[in-house]
Amino acid sequence: MSISYPKHVTIVDVSPRDGLQNESMTVPTAVKQRLIDDLIAAGVKKLEAASFVSPKWVPQMGDNSALLEALAATRQSDVSYSVLVPNMRGFENAIVHRPDEIVIFGSASETFSQKNINCSIDESIERFAPVAAAAKAQGIKVRGVISCTVGCPYEGEIDPSQVAYVTKRLVEIGSEQIGIADTIGVGTPLKVQRALQAALEYADITMMSGHFHDTYGQALSNTLAALQMGVSEFDTSVAGLGGCPYAKGATGNVATEDVVYMLHGMGISTGINLDKLVVAGERISEFLGRPNGSNVARALINKRQS
Ligand SMILES: CC(C)(COP(=O)([O-])OP(=O)([O-])OC[C@H]1O[C@@H](n2cnc3c(N)ncnc32)[C@H](O)[C@@H]1OP(=O)([O-])[O-])[C@@H](O)C(=O)NCCC(=O)NCCSC(=O)C[C@@](C)(O)CC(=O)[O-]
């Protein structure tokens, strides 16, 4: 079978946002800034810096403005800084910092939508529509991410028709990109491909990105399955950090190091220096006092030490 893979893949490191939003310890703004600096030093060109959500719901993102202010001094023009925004209140707080991309985040599961952003799927689209319009009016890119595209912590399996429906609504309000997220990492390759196929009813493959958590150890296989369909952008998290406060039991995102190792091994470029990436993952893991969640990072560190 001959499969044609993209020559280059864009890695969106989401560790400063998804990676840290669920931490029980308070992560100082300076540590987040250092993580972002380390990622950029490793060659990461797109990252999720923070979310502009309610600090009562996600206290770890409460320093969103302070972080963006701190980053302003060293902001790189060739790096895209994305922020998550759930409503106009979040947009007004975020726009002061001129992010390169606004991420609106919906769900293919009604219950998860209620638990995560306190409204139904249709209500969320009503909230996102003015955000997308305001962002576009200011020349800022809009990406729509869909949570629970294969499984939901409350509803179980999700029908691909739900993914198609939310994709349609997000595209209608102006999403230029659609992220297919396996929030709790229950997906397997064919299920992920079915979710992607459903989204393709309303969006082009060039608009798609993948966001796979690794709870069941399937994230790298799911990444490959999406890659085989032509997806060329993936959300990943250095050291495999991550989790959603409203998806109990879900572990981190697929580790950036693991995806980069796989892609480079397949002859696909990312622009990322794996050794420097490992340093970034080690520094944040040490700060958090937890083992590095990347298999590749652990293997490279062990090799260096032997
Ligand atoms: C969406 C809301 C705000 C609705 O929350 P709500 O309580 O329904 O909102 P509200 O409009 O009724 O406002 C209530 C209070 O929150 C304030 N408020 C309202 N909006 C904002 C805002 N933007 N920024 C700051 N403050 C805000 C508002 O001003 C008010 O303040 P009060 O009068 O009580 O003092 C809330 O549910 C929320 O913040 N949820 C957090 C969602 C979240 O961050 N989840 C984790 C990220 S999603 C994820 O991880 C999945 C993803 C993307 O990674 C992909 C995947 O893996 O699936």
The ligand as a MOL file (V3000), in Angstrom:
LIG
                    3D

  0  0  0     0  0            999 V3000
M  V30 BEGIN CTAB
M  V30 COUNTS 58 60 0 0 0
M  V30 BEGIN ATOM
M  V30 1 C -16.8040 29.4830 29.9290 0
M  V30 2 C -17.0550 29.9280 31.3390 0
M  V30 3 C -16.3770 31.2520 31.6100 0
M  V30 4 C -18.5460 30.0830 31.5390 0
M  V30 5 O -18.7920 30.2090 32.9250 0
M  V30 6 P -20.1600 30.8140 33.4620 0
M  V30 7 O -20.1160 30.7650 34.9370 0
M  V30 8 O -21.2940 30.1300 32.7690 0 CHG=-1
M  V30 9 O -20.0420 32.2980 32.9080 0
M  V30 10 P -20.8900 33.5740 33.1830 0
M  V30 11 O -20.8920 34.3150 31.8780 0
M  V30 12 O -22.1860 33.2420 33.8520 0 CHG=-1
M  V30 13 O -19.9720 34.4020 34.2050 0
M  V30 14 C -19.7650 33.9800 35.5460 0
M  V30 15 C -18.5740 34.7160 36.1200 0
M  V30 16 O -17.3860 34.3720 35.3950 0
M  V30 17 C -16.8140 35.5490 34.7890 0
M  V30 18 N -16.3340 35.2060 33.4710 0
M  V30 19 C -17.0580 34.7390 32.4240 0
M  V30 20 N -16.2560 34.5310 31.3820 0
M  V30 21 C -15.0120 34.8630 31.7750 0
M  V30 22 C -13.7500 34.8650 31.1050 0
M  V30 23 N -13.6350 34.4720 29.8340 0
M  V30 24 N -12.6720 35.2660 31.7930 0
M  V30 25 C -12.7760 35.6650 33.0720 0
M  V30 26 N -13.9410 35.6960 33.7590 0
M  V30 27 C -15.0390 35.2960 33.0960 0
M  V30 28 C -17.9770 36.5310 34.7330 0
M  V30 29 O -17.4830 37.8350 34.6830 0
M  V30 30 C -18.6920 36.2230 36.0180 0
M  V30 31 O -17.9270 36.7820 37.0910 0
M  V30 32 P -18.6240 37.2040 38.4660 0
M  V30 33 O -19.6650 38.1950 38.0760 0
M  V30 34 O -19.2100 35.9370 39.0660 0 CHG=-1
M  V30 35 O -17.4790 37.7360 39.2590 0 CHG=-1
M  V30 36 C -16.5490 28.8630 32.3510 0
M  V30 37 O -17.3110 27.7090 32.1950 0
M  V30 38 C -15.1030 28.5220 32.1960 0
M  V30 39 O -14.2340 29.3660 32.3650 0
M  V30 40 N -14.7920 27.2430 31.9150 0
M  V30 41 C -13.4220 26.7860 31.8360 0
M  V30 42 C -13.2750 25.9270 30.6230 0
M  V30 43 C -11.8500 25.4490 30.4880 0
M  V30 44 O -10.9150 26.2280 30.4810 0
M  V30 45 N -11.6780 24.1260 30.3660 0
M  V30 46 C -10.4090 23.5530 30.1140 0
M  V30 47 C -9.9430 23.8580 28.7110 0
M  V30 48 S -10.8200 22.9320 27.4580 0
M  V30 49 C -9.8340 21.5820 27.2230 0
M  V30 50 O -8.9030 21.3720 27.9660 0
M  V30 51 C -10.0820 20.7060 26.0590 0
M  V30 52 C -9.1040 20.9960 24.9250 0
M  V30 53 C -9.3210 22.3270 24.2840 0
M  V30 54 O -7.7610 20.9600 25.3960 0
M  V30 55 C -9.2460 19.9380 23.8420 0
M  V30 56 C -9.4260 18.5530 24.3990 0
M  V30 57 O -8.4870 17.8940 24.8400 0
M  V30 58 O -10.5750 18.1560 24.3650 0 CHG=-1
M  V30 END ATOM
M  V30 BEGIN BOND
M  V30 1 1 1 2
M  V30 2 1 2 3
M  V30 3 1 2 4
M  V30 4 1 2 36
M  V30 5 1 4 5
M  V30 6 1 5 6
M  V30 7 2 6 7
M  V30 8 1 6 8
M  V30 9 1 6 9
M  V30 10 1 9 10
M  V30 11 2 10 11
M  V30 12 1 10 12
M  V30 13 1 10 13
M  V30 14 1 13 14
M  V30 15 1 14 15
M  V30 16 1 15 16
M  V30 17 1 15 30
M  V30 18 1 16 17
M  V30 19 1 17 18
M  V30 20 1 17 28
M  V30 21 1 18 19
M  V30 22 1 18 27
M  V30 23 2 19 20
M  V30 24 1 20 21
M  V30 25 1 21 22
M  V30 26 2 21 27
M  V30 27 1 22 23
M  V30 28 2 22 24
M  V30 29 1 24 25
M  V30 30 2 25 26
M  V30 31 1 26 27
M  V30 32 1 28 29
M  V30 33 1 28 30
M  V30 34 1 30 31
M  V30 35 1 31 32
M  V30 36 2 32 33
M  V30 37 1 32 34
M  V30 38 1 32 35
M  V30 39 1 36 37
M  V30 40 1 36 38
M  V30 41 2 38 39
M  V30 42 1 38 40
M  V30 43 1 40 41
M  V30 44 1 41 42
M  V30 45 1 42 43
M  V30 46 2 43 44
M  V30 47 1 43 45
M  V30 48 1 45 46
M  V30 49 1 46 47
M  V30 50 1 47 48
M  V30 51 1 48 49
M  V30 52 2 49 50
M  V30 53 1 49 51
M  V30 54 1 51 52
M  V30 55 1 52 53
M  V30 56 1 52 54
M  V30 57 1 52 55
M  V30 58 1 55 56
M  V30 59 2 56 57
M  V30 60 1 56 58
M  V30 END BOND
M  V30 END CTAB
M  END
